[in-house]
Amino acid sequence: METKNRIASPLAWQLVSFALVFGLWELAGRWPISAAFPAFSSTFFALMGMIADGSLFKAYLSTLQPLVIGIALCGLAGIGFGIGMVLSRTIEWFSLPVFIILQAAPMAAIIPLITYTYGIGLTAKVLAVMVLAAPVVVMNSYKGIRNTNPSLIQMCRAFLGTRTQEVVKIILPHAGALIFAGLRLGLAMGFIGIVIAELLITPTGIGDLITYHSSVANYAEMFAAIGSIVAVAAITIHGLERLERRLFPAAFTQT
């Protein structure tokens, strides 16, 4: 009974907070604060209309494809660079400073240069996702792999284990939690990258939907599109966090 109450209590507070925010939004829209700020009810019905006519679904088909490709490539690159930097001092010496700088630099400013170089299309959007997501994924993978228990690696070598067995059976399982956390954080950055690319550079997908409705003063539809991408990002990242907790419970109990 106490466990159920503990679970229900945060959920109840979340529902109250949503009701409060949406209620204030409705009041502000009906006031009105601005002609460009619609009420929550108008935005909700606009969202339902965009779902019904299929425009939102078509936009997300264009938006999610480069996002998924970009994050998948970042995952492969993150694990590859992480393993390479740990196993080779030369790779670590050349690569680590680069990724530290990339993680700290305002990488969103590079997105226009990417589009200028590669043009408007799938390649530019995938690169926009990778530019923002890769440093986070690589650095988390590197930290997880670097912190692998040295005694386990020495034991593997003492039993004449191959380099492949060392990586697959010891390093990757030990670093799995941080690698997964890096992918989750990289996905959050990837959402930012794809929205920036579609809003400012490549007029496609959900960014194009936002820009179009803004240009014709359909502000309810514009806010509905913005709200939808925020909701999709939040739900996706929350789902990955729950999966991470299920796969790596020890990492959360330690923190």
C-alpha positions, 0 to 999 in steps of 0.5 A: 500500500505504501509503495502504491501511495509513493507512486501515485503521489508524484503522478498526482502532482504531475497532473496538477502541474499540467492542469495549472500550466494549461489553465494559466495558458487558457486564461492568458490566451483568452485575455488576450496577452497578444494576438499571436498567443492563442488559448490552450483550447484553440491550440489543442483543437488545431493539433487535433486538426493537423493529426486528422488531415495527416499534415503532422504525420507527414512532417514527422516522417521527414523529421524523424528519419534524419534524427534516427540515422544521426543518433545511430551513427553517433552511437557507433562513432561514440563506442568506436572512438571510446574504445579506440581512445582507451586502447590506443594512447595515440588515438586518445591524444589526438581525439580527446581534446577535439571532442572536449572542445566540441562539447564546450563549443556552440556547435549550433552555429556550425549548422548553416555552414553544413547546409552551405556545404552539403545543400538542403536535404537528408545529408545536411539534416543528419550532419546537423544532428550528429554535430550536436549529439556526437560530442556528448555520446563520445565523451560519455562512452569514453568515460564509461570505457575508461573507468572499466575495472583494470583488474578485470582487464588484467584477469582477461589478459592473464587467461590469454583472452583476445582483444575482442573478448576483452572489449565484448565481454568486459569493457562494453558490459561495464561501460553500458550504463554510461554509453546508454546515458550518452545516447539519451543525452545525445538524443536530446541534443539531436532534437535540438539539431534537427529543429534548428536545421528545419527552422533556419536552413532546410524548410522541411518536416516539423520545422517547415510546418512551424514556419508556414503557419507562422507566416500565414498567422495561423498561430494556433497551428504554429503553437500546436506544432511547437508543442508536439515536438516538445512533447515527442522529445520529452516522451522519447527521452523519458522512455529511454530513461525508464529503459535505462533504469530497467537495464542498468538499475545499479547505476541509479542506486549508486547515484 
